[in-house]
Amino acid sequence: MKVLRYAGGSLVVGDAVAHAVLDYARRLAVARTADTVVVPGLTESGGPDEAELLLGPTSQLASSAAGGPESLPGDAATLADLAARRVPVGSLVQPVVGEQDADDFPDLDFEIWSAADGA
């Protein structure tokens, strides 16, 4: 078992689930995109829990070893969900970022904004 640590909390999950979540987060980061996944697991005291994780370029996840079996009863469904989402890194859609020209927004008056900003 692994303790999956994320901003604000942690979740005990099976080894394969921890590796799959980290791999998916890495792939999303490389593609500069994000996704939300729900990961069921256990609290560190052993009770059932789940975490909804936003994975993407700024995800900060870590896993560490925890005592117990390598998998949990719901791991197969979680792994299937992550596998269905997992696509080759090169095929993930990257957002197009570029400069906008004032001509792209003909209804906006940029001179008013400049005057209001003191420019």
N, C-alpha and C positions, 0 to 999 in steps of 0.2 A: 504494500500500500504506500501511497504518497500523500503528503500534505501539500496541496496546491494553495499557494499564498498569492493573494491579489490585494489591491488597494482596499483597505478597510476590513479584511477578513481572511479566512482560510477555510478550506474544505478538504476532507480526507476522501480520496478517490483511489480507484485501482491504478496500478502502474501504467497499463496501456492507455487509460483515459488521460492520465497526466501527460504522457508523452504526446498523445494525439492533440490535446488542447494546445500545448506549447508549439507543436509543429504547425498547427493551423494558424496560431497567432503570428508565428514567424513568416509564414507564407503571405498573410494579409499585410504584414508590415512591409515586406519586400515590394508588394504591389501598391503600397500606399492607399489602402482601402480598409474598411472595417466591417465587422459583423457582430451580431449578438447571439450568444449560445447559452442554453440552460444546461447546467451540469449537475446531475444529482450525485449525492455522496453522503458523508457523515460529518457531524461536528467532531471536534477533537475529543469530546467526551463520549462519542459513540452513537449519538442520536441521529435520526435521519434528517437530512437538510438538502438544500440545493442552492446553487448560486447562478445568477444571470450575469454573464460576463460580457462586457464590451471588449472585443479583441480588435486590435489594429496597430497602427504605427507607434502609438504611445503606450501600449499595454506594458504593464510591469508585472510579470508573473514569475513565480519561482516554484520549484517543487523540491521537496526533501523527503528522505525515507521516513516511513512510519511503520510501527510494528503491526503485524497482522497479515492476512492473506493478500495475494497479489491482485485479486479482483473482488468486485462486489456484485451482487445479483443483477443490478440494472446496467452493468457495464456494456453488454452486447448492444443494447438499444442506443446508448450514448455513442459508442464507437461507430455504429451504423449511421447515425445522424452526422457525425463529424466526417466520416468517409464520403457521404453524399455531398457534403459542402466542399470537400477538398478537391481542388482542381490543380493542374500544374501551374506553378508560379507564373510562367510566361503567358498563360491564357487569362489570368485575372485582369479585369478591366482597371486601368489606371485613370484617375481623373485628369482631365485636360485643364492645365493651368496656363493662363496667358493674360496679356494685357488687354483691357477692353478699350475700345475707342469711343469717344463721345458720340460718334455717328451710330453706334450700336444702340443708343438710347435716345432717339430723336425727341421724345416727349419731356425729357429732363432739361432743366436750365442750370448748367454747371456754373454760370456766372453768378447766380444768386448764392450758390453754396460757397463759392470763393469769397464773395463779399461778406457773407455772414460769418465766415471763419476768420475774417480779418486779413485775408491774403491779398 
